[in-house]
Amino acid sequence: PAEDRANPGAPAAPAYRATVRCHNRFCEGGVLEVVSPHEPIRALEVQGLCLLHEEEGAEPWLEKVPVANRSMDRYVFEAPFELREHDLLRARKEPKGA
């Protein structure tokens, strides 16, 4: 990843914003694995997690939240790489005894 020129040595800000539908709980700072067809599994840390409010007749707006826990609602977060429409995201599980 590129470095932030204003802060040498720091990684650049994520280049993508992902909008996903929640099926299982995940948290700000948590690690998600991305499963894509014909690609190796990649991991990302959830940063900038927001609930996407989409009420009928109103402009969509974002609410910063610490946890995505509303099944079937849509959430937005920063990602270091592009996510595609049919990518699957799953919470990374730590091995038992780790």
Biopython code that builds the backbone (N, CA, C, O; Angstrom):
import numpy as np
from Bio.PDB.StructureBuilder import StructureBuilder

atoms = [
    (1, "PRO", "N", (0.819, -1.197, 0.000)),
    (1, "PRO", "CA", (0.000, 0.000, 0.000)),
    (1, "PRO", "C", (0.860, 1.258, 0.000)),
    (1, "PRO", "O", (1.973, 1.258, 0.526)),
    (2, "ALA", "N", (0.354, 2.296, -0.575)),
    (2, "ALA", "CA", (1.064, 3.561, -0.633)),
    (2, "ALA", "C", (1.134, 4.181, 0.750)),
    (2, "ALA", "O", (0.346, 3.848, 1.635)),
    (3, "GLU", "N", (2.099, 5.100, 0.927)),
    (3, "GLU", "CA", (2.221, 5.790, 2.203)),
    (3, "GLU", "C", (1.531, 7.141, 2.138)),
    (3, "GLU", "O", (1.374, 7.719, 1.063)),
    (4, "ASP", "N", (1.124, 7.635, 3.293)),
    (4, "ASP", "CA", (0.536, 8.957, 3.424)),
    (4, "ASP", "C", (1.684, 9.959, 3.406)),
    (4, "ASP", "O", (2.533, 9.929, 4.297)),
    (5, "ARG", "N", (1.730, 10.846, 2.413)),
    (5, "ARG", "CA", (2.847, 11.789, 2.289)),
    (5, "ARG", "C", (2.870, 12.815, 3.418)),
    (5, "ARG", "O", (3.934, 13.337, 3.751)),
    (6, "ALA", "N", (1.718, 13.112, 4.010)),
    (6, "ALA", "CA", (1.671, 14.056, 5.125)),
    (6, "ALA", "C", (2.234, 13.434, 6.402)),
    (6, "ALA", "O", (2.694, 14.148, 7.293)),
    (7, "ASN", "N", (2.200, 12.104, 6.490)),
    (7, "ASN", "CA", (2.702, 11.371, 7.652)),
    (7, "ASN", "C", (3.604, 10.250, 7.169)),
    (7, "ASN", "O", (3.163, 9.104, 7.077)),
    (8, "PRO", "N", (4.877, 10.561, 6.855)),
    (8, "PRO", "CA", (5.767, 9.516, 6.337)),
    (8, "PRO", "C", (5.801, 8.293, 7.247)),
    (8, "PRO", "O", (5.855, 8.409, 8.471)),
    (9, "GLY", "N", (5.766, 7.128, 6.624)),
    (9, "GLY", "CA", (5.774, 5.873, 7.365)),
    (9, "GLY", "C", (4.386, 5.346, 7.665)),
    (9, "GLY", "O", (4.229, 4.166, 7.980)),
    (10, "ALA", "N", (3.368, 6.203, 7.573)),
    (10, "ALA", "CA", (1.982, 5.773, 7.833)),
    (10, "ALA", "C", (1.370, 5.285, 6.532)),
    (10, "ALA", "O", (1.635, 5.864, 5.478)),
    (11, "PRO", "N", (0.558, 4.237, 6.575)),
    (11, "PRO", "CA", (-0.088, 3.770, 5.337)),
    (11, "PRO", "C", (-1.093, 4.802, 4.841)),
    (11, "PRO", "O", (-1.643, 5.575, 5.625)),
    (12, "ALA", "N", (-1.325, 4.806, 3.542)),
    (12, "ALA", "CA", (-2.304, 5.710, 2.953)),
    (12, "ALA", "C", (-3.708, 5.338, 3.404)),
    (12, "ALA", "O", (-3.967, 4.200, 3.794)),
    (13, "ALA", "N", (-4.603, 6.305, 3.347)),
    (13, "ALA", "CA", (-6.003, 6.046, 3.690)),
    (13, "ALA", "C", (-6.585, 5.042, 2.706)),
    (13, "ALA", "O", (-6.178, 5.013, 1.545)),
    (14, "PRO", "N", (-7.533, 4.218, 3.151)),
    (14, "PRO", "CA", (-8.156, 3.260, 2.236)),
    (14, "PRO", "C", (-8.745, 3.964, 1.018)),
    (14, "PRO", "O", (-9.258, 5.079, 1.116)),
    (15, "ALA", "N", (-8.663, 3.305, -0.116)),
    (15, "ALA", "CA", (-9.070, 3.914, -1.376)),
    (15, "ALA", "C", (-10.516, 3.611, -1.751)),
    (15, "ALA", "O", (-11.028, 4.182, -2.714)),
    (16, "TYR", "N", (-11.180, 2.736, -1.022)),
    (16, "TYR", "CA", (-12.529, 2.304, -1.410)),
    (16, "TYR", "C", (-13.492, 2.383, -0.230)),
    (16, "TYR", "O", (-13.095, 2.269, 0.930)),
    (17, "ARG", "N", (-14.767, 2.583, -0.558)),
    (17, "ARG", "CA", (-15.846, 2.487, 0.438)),
    (17, "ARG", "C", (-16.717, 1.317, 0.017)),
    (17, "ARG", "O", (-17.191, 1.259, -1.118)),
    (18, "ALA", "N", (-16.920, 0.401, 0.922)),
    (18, "ALA", "CA", (-17.729, -0.782, 0.646)),
    (18, "ALA", "C", (-19.108, -0.604, 1.256)),
    (18, "ALA", "O", (-19.239, -0.135, 2.387)),
    (19, "THR", "N", (-20.132, -0.978, 0.507)),
    (19, "THR", "CA", (-21.498, -1.017, 1.028)),
    (19, "THR", "C", (-21.923, -2.474, 1.028)),
    (19, "THR", "O", (-21.936, -3.126, -0.016)),
    (20, "VAL", "N", (-22.273, -2.986, 2.214)),
    (20, "VAL", "CA", (-22.577, -4.409, 2.362)),
    (20, "VAL", "C", (-23.885, -4.602, 3.114)),
    (20, "VAL", "O", (-24.297, -3.739, 3.888)),
    (21, "ARG", "N", (-24.530, -5.730, 2.885)),
    (21, "ARG", "CA", (-25.738, -6.098, 3.628)),
    (21, "ARG", "C", (-25.309, -7.026, 4.763)),
    (21, "ARG", "O", (-24.572, -7.987, 4.544)),
    (22, "CYS", "N", (-25.774, -6.734, 5.966)),
    (22, "CYS", "CA", (-25.388, -7.491, 7.156)),
    (22, "CYS", "C", (-26.226, -8.764, 7.288)),
    (22, "CYS", "O", (-27.454, -8.721, 7.217)),
    (23, "HIS", "N", (-25.552, -9.885, 7.480)),
    (23, "HIS", "CA", (-26.216, -11.147, 7.807)),
    (23, "HIS", "C", (-25.801, -11.610, 9.199)),
    (23, "HIS", "O", (-26.599, -12.196, 9.932)),
    (24, "ASN", "N", (-24.547, -11.342, 9.558)),
    (24, "ASN", "CA", (-24.018, -11.707, 10.869)),
    (24, "ASN", "C", (-23.249, -10.513, 11.432)),
    (24, "ASN", "O", (-22.708, -9.694, 10.690)),
    (25, "ARG", "N", (-23.216, -10.439, 12.725)),
    (25, "ARG", "CA", (-22.594, -9.328, 13.435)),
    (25, "ARG", "C", (-21.097, -9.210, 13.117)),
    (25, "ARG", "O", (-20.386, -10.211, 13.041)),
    (26, "PHE", "N", (-20.636, -7.964, 12.931)),
    (26, "PHE", "CA", (-19.214, -7.666, 12.862)),
    (26, "PHE", "C", (-18.990, -6.286, 13.453)),
    (26, "PHE", "O", (-19.935, -5.509, 13.589)),
    (27, "CYS", "N", (-17.735, -5.968, 13.810)),
    (27, "CYS", "CA", (-17.445, -4.764, 14.587)),
    (27, "CYS", "C", (-16.393, -3.893, 13.924)),
    (27, "CYS", "O", (-15.585, -4.358, 13.119)),
    (28, "GLU", "N", (-16.425, -2.624, 14.282)),
    (28, "GLU", "CA", (-15.346, -1.693, 13.938)),
    (28, "GLU", "C", (-14.043, -2.278, 14.469)),
    (28, "GLU", "O", (-13.984, -2.711, 15.620)),
    (29, "GLY", "N", (-13.010, -2.297, 13.652)),
    (29, "GLY", "CA", (-11.715, -2.845, 14.059)),
    (29, "GLY", "C", (-11.606, -4.347, 13.903)),
    (29, "GLY", "O", (-10.514, -4.899, 14.036)),
    (30, "GLY", "N", (-12.716, -5.027, 13.623)),
    (30, "GLY", "CA", (-12.683, -6.474, 13.415)),
    (30, "GLY", "C", (-12.090, -6.821, 12.052)),
    (30, "GLY", "O", (-12.033, -5.979, 11.155)),
    (31, "VAL", "N", (-11.661, -8.042, 11.912)),
    (31, "VAL", "CA", (-11.086, -8.505, 10.645)),
    (31, "VAL", "C", (-12.107, -9.366, 9.914)),
    (31, "VAL", "O", (-12.658, -10.315, 10.472)),
    (32, "LEU", "N", (-12.347, -9.016, 8.654)),
    (32, "LEU", "CA", (-13.220, -9.803, 7.786)),
    (32, "LEU", "C", (-12.382, -10.440, 6.693)),
    (32, "LEU", "O", (-11.438, -9.835, 6.184)),
    (33, "GLU", "N", (-12.735, -11.668, 6.337)),
    (33, "GLU", "CA", (-12.108, -12.333, 5.198)),
    (33, "GLU", "C", (-13.028, -12.171, 3.998)),
    (33, "GLU", "O", (-14.248, -12.295, 4.114)),
    (34, "VAL", "N", (-12.434, -11.896, 2.855)),
    (34, "VAL", "CA", (-13.183, -11.688, 1.617)),
    (34, "VAL", "C", (-12.972, -12.905, 0.727)),
    (34, "VAL", "O", (-11.843, -13.223, 0.352)),
    (35, "VAL", "N", (-14.068, -13.584, 0.391)),
    (35, "VAL", "CA", (-14.018, -14.757, -0.478)),
    (35, "VAL", "C", (-14.575, -14.335, -1.835)),
    (35, "VAL", "O", (-15.744, -13.973, -1.960)),
    (36, "SER", "N", (-13.707, -14.391, -2.848)),
    (36, "SER", "CA", (-14.070, -13.986, -4.210)),
    (36, "SER", "C", (-13.837, -15.151, -5.155)),
    (36, "SER", "O", (-12.910, -15.935, -4.948)),
    (37, "PRO", "N", (-14.663, -15.279, -6.193)),
    (37, "PRO", "CA", (-14.433, -16.340, -7.165)),
    (37, "PRO", "C", (-13.059, -16.208, -7.828)),
    (37, "PRO", "O", (-12.665, -15.116, -8.238)),
    (38, "HIS", "N", (-12.348, -17.305, -7.928)),
    (38, "HIS", "CA", (-11.082, -17.395, -8.653)),
    (38, "HIS", "C", (-9.974, -16.508, -8.085)),
    (38, "HIS", "O", (-9.049, -16.135, -8.806)),
    (39, "GLU", "N", (-10.062, -16.168, -6.796)),
    (39, "GLU", "CA", (-9.035, -15.351, -6.152)),
    (39, "GLU", "C", (-8.730, -15.935, -4.782)),
    (39, "GLU", "O", (-9.578, -16.595, -4.181)),
    (40, "PRO", "N", (-7.512, -15.691, -4.285)),
    (40, "PRO", "CA", (-7.213, -16.154, -2.919)),
    (40, "PRO", "C", (-8.025, -15.355, -1.898)),
    (40, "PRO", "O", (-8.464, -14.239, -2.175)),
    (41, "ILE", "N", (-8.215, -15.934, -0.730)),
    (41, "ILE", "CA", (-8.928, -15.243, 0.349)),
    (41, "ILE", "C", (-8.067, -14.068, 0.813)),
    (41, "ILE", "O", (-6.867, -14.205, 1.049)),
    (42, "ARG", "N", (-8.716, -12.914, 0.933)),
    (42, "ARG", "CA", (-8.037, -11.706, 1.400)),
    (42, "ARG", "C", (-8.674, -11.282, 2.719)),
    (42, "ARG", "O", (-9.802, -11.669, 3.025)),
    (43, "ALA", "N", (-7.948, -10.489, 3.493)),
    (43, "ALA", "CA", (-8.475, -10.008, 4.773)),
    (43, "ALA", "C", (-8.435, -8.489, 4.794)),
    (43, "ALA", "O", (-7.586, -7.863, 4.159)),
    (44, "LEU", "N", (-9.374, -7.908, 5.541)),
    (44, "LEU", "CA", (-9.383, -6.459, 5.740)),
    (44, "LEU", "C", (-9.852, -6.151, 7.140)),
    (44, "LEU", "O", (-10.607, -6.923, 7.731)),
    (45, "GLU", "N", (-9.409, -5.027, 7.677)),
    (45, "GLU", "CA", (-9.858, -4.553, 8.987)),
    (45, "GLU", "C", (-10.963, -3.537, 8.761)),
    (45, "GLU", "O", (-10.804, -2.609, 7.967)),
    (46, "VAL", "N", (-12.077, -3.703, 9.449)),
    (46, "VAL", "CA", (-13.223, -2.801, 9.298)),
    (46, "VAL", "C", (-12.886, -1.453, 9.931)),
    (46, "VAL", "O", (-12.578, -1.380, 11.120)),
    (47, "GLN", "N", (-12.947, -0.385, 9.130)),
    (47, "GLN", "CA", (-12.675, 0.964, 9.607)),
    (47, "GLN", "C", (-13.741, 1.901, 9.073)),
    (47, "GLN", "O", (-14.171, 1.771, 7.927)),
    (48, "GLY", "N", (-14.169, 2.844, 9.898)),
    (48, "GLY", "CA", (-15.170, 3.816, 9.471)),
    (48, "GLY", "C", (-16.549, 3.211, 9.301)),
    (48, "GLY", "O", (-17.264, 3.567, 8.365)),
    (49, "LEU", "N", (-16.940, 2.301, 10.187)),
    (49, "LEU", "CA", (-18.210, 1.575, 10.070)),
    (49, "LEU", "C", (-19.401, 2.513, 10.294)),
    (49, "LEU", "O", (-19.475, 3.208, 11.308)),
    (50, "CYS", "N", (-20.331, 2.521, 9.332)),
    (50, "CYS", "CA", (-21.529, 3.358, 9.409)),
    (50, "CYS", "C", (-22.747, 2.561, 8.967)),
    (50, "CYS", "O", (-22.670, 1.743, 8.050)),
    (51, "LEU", "N", (-23.870, 2.810, 9.628)),
    (51, "LEU", "CA", (-25.159, 2.253, 9.221)),
    (51, "LEU", "C", (-25.728, 3.169, 8.151)),
    (51, "LEU", "O", (-25.762, 4.387, 8.330)),
    (52, "LEU", "N", (-26.175, 2.596, 7.042)),
    (52, "LEU", "CA", (-26.768, 3.366, 5.945)),
    (52, "LEU", "C", (-28.276, 3.426, 6.160)),
    (52, "LEU", "O", (-28.968, 2.412, 6.072)),
    (53, "HIS", "N", (-28.772, 4.624, 6.442)),
    (53, "HIS", "CA", (-30.210, 4.838, 6.629)),
    (53, "HIS", "C", (-30.819, 5.191, 5.278)),
    (53, "HIS", "O", (-30.392, 6.142, 4.624)),
    (54, "GLU", "N", (-31.814, 4.421, 4.868)),
    (54, "GLU", "CA", (-32.450, 4.627, 3.571)),
    (54, "GLU", "C", (-33.966, 4.649, 3.731)),
    (54, "GLU", "O", (-34.653, 3.734, 3.279)),
    (55, "GLU", "N", (-34.486, 5.691, 4.374)),
    (55, "GLU", "CA", (-35.933, 5.802, 4.553)),
    (55, "GLU", "C", (-36.568, 6.284, 3.253)),
    (55, "GLU", "O", (-35.995, 7.095, 2.526)),
    (56, "GLU", "N", (-37.754, 5.772, 2.980)),
    (56, "GLU", "CA", (-38.469, 6.158, 1.773)),
    (56, "GLU", "C", (-38.795, 7.651, 1.813)),
    (56, "GLU", "O", (-39.278, 8.162, 2.823)),
    (57, "GLY", "N", (-38.529, 8.336, 0.718)),
    (57, "GLY", "CA", (-38.827, 9.757, 0.596)),
    (57, "GLY", "C", (-37.794, 10.673, 1.236)),
    (57, "GLY", "O", (-37.966, 11.891, 1.224)),
    (58, "ALA", "N", (-36.727, 10.112, 1.793)),
    (58, "ALA", "CA", (-35.689, 10.930, 2.423)),
    (58, "ALA", "C", (-34.337, 10.630, 1.775)),
    (58, "ALA", "O", (-34.126, 9.556, 1.212)),
    (59, "GLU", "N", (-33.452, 11.577, 1.865)),
    (59, "GLU", "CA", (-32.092, 11.404, 1.357)),
    (59, "GLU", "C", (-31.360, 10.384, 2.240)),
    (59, "GLU", "O", (-31.439, 10.480, 3.465)),
    (60, "PRO", "N", (-30.649, 9.406, 1.649)),
    (60, "PRO", "CA", (-29.892, 8.442, 2.471)),
    (60, "PRO", "C", (-28.840, 9.167, 3.320)),
    (60, "PRO", "O", (-28.272, 10.169, 2.886)),
    (61, "TRP", "N", (-28.584, 8.658, 4.529)),
    (61, "TRP", "CA", (-27.557, 9.253, 5.384)),
    (61, "TRP", "C", (-26.862, 8.165, 6.192)),
    (61, "TRP", "O", (-27.399, 7.074, 6.387)),
    (62, "LEU", "N", (-25.651, 8.487, 6.660)),
    (62, "LEU", "CA", (-24.814, 7.536, 7.385)),
    (62, "LEU", "C", (-24.761, 7.886, 8.869)),
    (62, "LEU", "O", (-24.678, 9.055, 9.245)),
    (63, "GLU", "N", (-24.811, 6.837, 9.710)),
    (63, "GLU", "CA", (-24.657, 6.979, 11.152)),
    (63, "GLU", "C", (-23.471, 6.124, 11.590)),
    (63, "GLU", "O", (-23.487, 4.907, 11.408)),
    (64, "LYS", "N", (-22.441, 6.748, 12.166)),
    (64, "LYS", "CA", (-21.278, 6.002, 12.635)),
    (64, "LYS", "C", (-21.708, 5.091, 13.783)),
    (64, "LYS", "O", (-22.361, 5.535, 14.726)),
    (65, "VAL", "N", (-21.335, 3.813, 13.694)),
    (65, "VAL", "CA", (-21.708, 2.818, 14.703)),
    (65, "VAL", "C", (-20.494, 1.943, 15.034)),
    (65, "VAL", "O", (-19.614, 1.774, 14.191)),
    (66, "PRO", "N", (-20.434, 1.383, 16.258)),
    (66, "PRO", "CA", (-19.319, 0.509, 16.613)),
    (66, "PRO", "C", (-19.523, -0.940, 16.169)),
    (66, "PRO", "O", (-18.564, -1.702, 16.045)),
    (67, "VAL", "N", (-20.801, -1.315, 15.929)),
    (67, "VAL", "CA", (-21.126, -2.711, 15.626)),
    (67, "VAL", "C", (-22.195, -2.771, 14.539)),
    (67, "VAL", "O", (-23.167, -2.017, 14.570)),
    (68, "ALA", "N", (-22.006, -3.675, 13.578)),
    (68, "ALA", "CA", (-23.036, -3.980, 12.580)),
    (68, "ALA", "C", (-23.813, -5.168, 13.132)),
    (68, "ALA", "O", (-23.319, -6.296, 13.125)),
    (69, "ASN", "N", (-25.039, -4.915, 13.614)),
    (69, "ASN", "CA", (-25.801, -5.986, 14.262)),
    (69, "ASN", "C", (-27.279, -5.985, 13.868)),
    (69, "ASN", "O", (-28.101, -6.612, 14.535)),
    (70, "ARG", "N", (-27.612, -5.290, 12.800)),
    (70, "ARG", "CA", (-29.009, -5.245, 12.343)),
    (70, "ARG", "C", (-29.098, -6.048, 11.051)),
    (70, "ARG", "O", (-28.783, -5.547, 9.972)),
    (71, "SER", "N", (-29.525, -7.280, 11.173)),
    (71, "SER", "CA", (-29.583, -8.194, 10.037)),
    (71, "SER", "C", (-30.392, -7.603, 8.884)),
    (71, "SER", "O", (-31.483, -7.066, 9.079)),
    (72, "MET", "N", (-29.843, -7.713, 7.702)),
    (72, "MET", "CA", (-30.419, -7.271, 6.433)),
    (72, "MET", "C", (-30.340, -5.754, 6.216)),
    (72, "MET", "O", (-30.752, -5.276, 5.159)),
    (73, "ASP", "N", (-29.827, -4.990, 7.175)),
    (73, "ASP", "CA", (-29.570, -3.572, 6.940)),
    (73, "ASP", "C", (-28.243, -3.438, 6.201)),
    (73, "ASP", "O", (-27.419, -4.353, 6.196)),
    (74, "ARG", "N", (-28.058, -2.281, 5.580)),
    (74, "ARG", "CA", (-26.827, -2.054, 4.832)),
    (74, "ARG", "C", (-25.882, -1.170, 5.637)),
    (74, "ARG", "O", (-26.298, -0.228, 6.312)),
    (75, "TYR", "N", (-24.596, -1.505, 5.543)),
    (75, "TYR", "CA", (-23.535, -0.790, 6.244)),
    (75, "TYR", "C", (-22.477, -0.373, 5.237)),
    (75, "TYR", "O", (-22.319, -0.978, 4.177)),
    (76, "VAL", "N", (-21.751, 0.690, 5.604)),
    (76, "VAL", "CA", (-20.672, 1.207, 4.770)),
    (76, "VAL", "C", (-19.409, 1.236, 5.620)),
    (76, "VAL", "O", (-19.462, 1.595, 6.796)),
    (77, "PHE", "N", (-18.263, 0.858, 5.031)),
    (77, "PHE", "CA", (-16.978, 0.987, 5.718)),
    (77, "PHE", "C", (-15.877, 1.145, 4.685)),
    (77, "PHE", "O", (-16.084, 0.892, 3.498)),
    (78, "GLU", "N", (-14.706, 1.564, 5.143)),
    (78, "GLU", "CA", (-13.557, 1.758, 4.270)),
    (78, "GLU", "C", (-12.879, 0.412, 4.017)),
    (78, "GLU", "O", (-12.806, -0.441, 4.901)),
    (79, "ALA", "N", (-12.389, 0.245, 2.795)),
    (79, "ALA", "CA", (-11.702, -0.998, 2.427)),
    (79, "ALA", "C", (-10.419, -0.652, 1.675)),
    (79, "ALA", "O", (-10.393, 0.320, 0.920)),
    (80, "PRO", "N", (-9.357, -1.433, 1.869)),
    (80, "PRO", "CA", (-8.092, -1.156, 1.190)),
    (80, "PRO", "C", (-8.073, -1.636, -0.263)),
    (80, "PRO", "O", (-7.137, -1.334, -1.003)),
    (81, "PHE", "N", (-9.094, -2.375, -0.670)),
    (81, "PHE", "CA", (-9.192, -2.851, -2.050)),
    (81, "PHE", "C", (-10.665, -2.912, -2.429)),
    (81, "PHE", "O", (-11.545, -2.888, -1.569)),
    (82, "GLU", "N", (-10.915, -2.990, -3.730)),
    (82, "GLU", "CA", (-12.290, -2.998, -4.229)),
    (82, "GLU", "C", (-12.980, -4.323, -3.928)),
    (82, "GLU", "O", (-12.403, -5.393, -4.117)),
    (83, "LEU", "N", (-14.214, -4.238, -3.460)),
    (83, "LEU", "CA", (-15.041, -5.426, -3.268)),
    (83, "LEU", "C", (-16.038, -5.490, -4.413)),
    (83, "LEU", "O", (-16.551, -4.464, -4.860)),
    (84, "ARG", "N", (-16.309, -6.710, -4.889)),
    (84, "ARG", "CA", (-17.243, -6.890, -6.007)),
    (84, "ARG", "C", (-18.605, -7.334, -5.502)),
    (84, "ARG", "O", (-18.743, -7.769, -4.359)),
    (85, "GLU", "N", (-19.591, -7.223, -6.346)),
    (85, "GLU", "CA", (-20.981, -7.451, -5.974)),
    (85, "GLU", "C", (-21.228, -8.800, -5.300)),
    (85, "GLU", "O", (-21.998, -8.855, -4.341)),
    (86, "HIS", "N", (-20.618, -9.875, -5.751)),
    (86, "HIS", "CA", (-20.920, -11.197, -5.199)),
    (86, "HIS", "C", (-19.839, -11.730, -4.261)),
    (86, "HIS", "O", (-19.822, -12.922, -3.953)),
    (87, "ASP", "N", (-18.942, -10.865, -3.806)),
    (87, "ASP", "CA", (-17.957, -11.288, -2.814)),
    (87, "ASP", "C", (-18.674, -11.639, -1.512)),
    (87, "ASP", "O", (-19.671, -11.012, -1.157)),
    (88, "LEU", "N", (-18.167, -12.629, -0.816)),
    (88, "LEU", "CA", (-18.686, -12.999, 0.498)),
    (88, "LEU", "C", (-17.697, -12.532, 1.551)),
    (88, "LEU", "O", (-16.487, -12.704, 1.404)),
    (89, "LEU", "N", (-18.217, -11.946, 2.603)),
    (89, "LEU", "CA", (-17.381, -11.515, 3.717)),
    (89, "LEU", "C", (-17.736, -12.360, 4.927)),
    (89, "LEU", "O", (-18.910, -12.608, 5.200)),
    (90, "ARG", "N", (-16.724, -12.798, 5.643)),
    (90, "ARG", "CA", (-16.955, -13.600, 6.842)),
    (90, "ARG", "C", (-15.981, -13.132, 7.919)),
    (90, "ARG", "O", (-14.860, -12.718, 7.622)),
    (91, "ALA", "N", (-16.424, -13.204, 9.173)),
    (91, "ALA", "CA", (-15.575, -12.817, 10.289)),
    (91, "ALA", "C", (-14.447, -13.829, 10.418)),
    (91, "ALA", "O", (-14.668, -15.037, 10.338)),
    (92, "ARG", "N", (-13.245, -13.325, 10.618)),
    (92, "ARG", "CA", (-12.104, -14.218, 10.824)),
    (92, "ARG", "C", (-12.192, -14.798, 12.229)),
    (92, "ARG", "O", (-12.346, -14.065, 13.206)),
    (93, "LYS", "N", (-12.093, -16.110, 12.319)),
    (93, "LYS", "CA", (-12.133, -16.800, 13.620)),
    (93, "LYS", "C", (-10.708, -17.099, 14.052)),
    (93, "LYS", "O", (-9.888, -17.567, 13.262)),
    (94, "GLU", "N", (-10.427, -16.822, 15.314)),
    (94, "GLU", "CA", (-9.120, -17.173, 15.878)),
    (94, "GLU", "C", (-9.131, -18.664, 16.199)),
    (94, "GLU", "O", (-10.134, -19.178, 16.694)),
    (95, "PRO", "N", (-8.026, -19.369, 15.923)),
    (95, "PRO", "CA", (-7.994, -20.792, 16.272)),
    (95, "PRO", "C", (-8.121, -20.987, 17.784)),
    (95, "PRO", "O", (-7.643, -20.166, 18.566)),
    (96, "LYS", "N", (-8.769, -22.083, 18.184)),
    (96, "LYS", "CA", (-8.940, -22.363, 19.610)),
    (96, "LYS", "C", (-7.577, -22.527, 20.253)),
    (96, "LYS", "O", (-6.678, -23.159, 19.698)),
    (97, "GLY", "N", (-7.440, -21.937, 21.454)),
    (97, "GLY", "CA", (-6.185, -22.007, 22.188)),
    (97, "GLY", "C", (-5.206, -20.933, 21.800)),
    (97, "GLY", "O", (-4.087, -20.910, 22.312)),
    (98, "ALA", "N", (-5.602, -20.016, 20.884)),
    (98, "ALA", "CA", (-4.678, -18.953, 20.464)),
    (98, "ALA", "C", (-4.741, -17.775, 21.407)),
    (98, "ALA", "O", (-4.033, -16.788, 21.210)),
]
sb = StructureBuilder()
sb.init_structure("model")
sb.init_model(0)
sb.init_chain("A")
sb.init_seg("    ")
for serial, (resi, resn, name, xyz) in enumerate(atoms, 1):
    if name == "N":
        sb.init_residue(resn, " ", resi, " ")
    sb.init_atom(name, np.array(xyz, "f"), 0.0, 1.0, " ", f" {name:<3s}", serial, name[0])
structure = sb.get_structure()
